[in-house]
Amino acid sequence: MQTFELELDRAGALRPSNIEGADELSALYQFINSICPWHFDTPMFLDGRRSREQLEAVRMGQQRVLERYLEFWGC
C-alpha cells in the first residue's frame, strides 16, 4: 500500500480525503443506492426462497436506513 501511496503522490493524484465535500458525495451515493438496493430487483432474491416475514424484515431494515439518511440531512 505504501508504494501505491507514493505513486499517487508522484502523479499528483487527489484522494477522497483531500477533496473537499467528498464525504458528503459519498453519503449521497450511498443514499441513492439505499433507495432501491440491488437485491430488491433481483429474481434470485425474490424467487420465493424467502418468506413474507423475511422480506418484510428486509424492507423494514431498509426503511430504517433511509430514515437515518433523511435524519442526517435534516429532512
Secondary structure, DSSP 8 states (H G I E B T S, - for coil): -HHHHHHHHHHT---GGGSTTHHHHHHHHHHHHHHS-GGGG-HHHHSSSS-HHHHHHHHHHHHHHHHHHHHHTT-
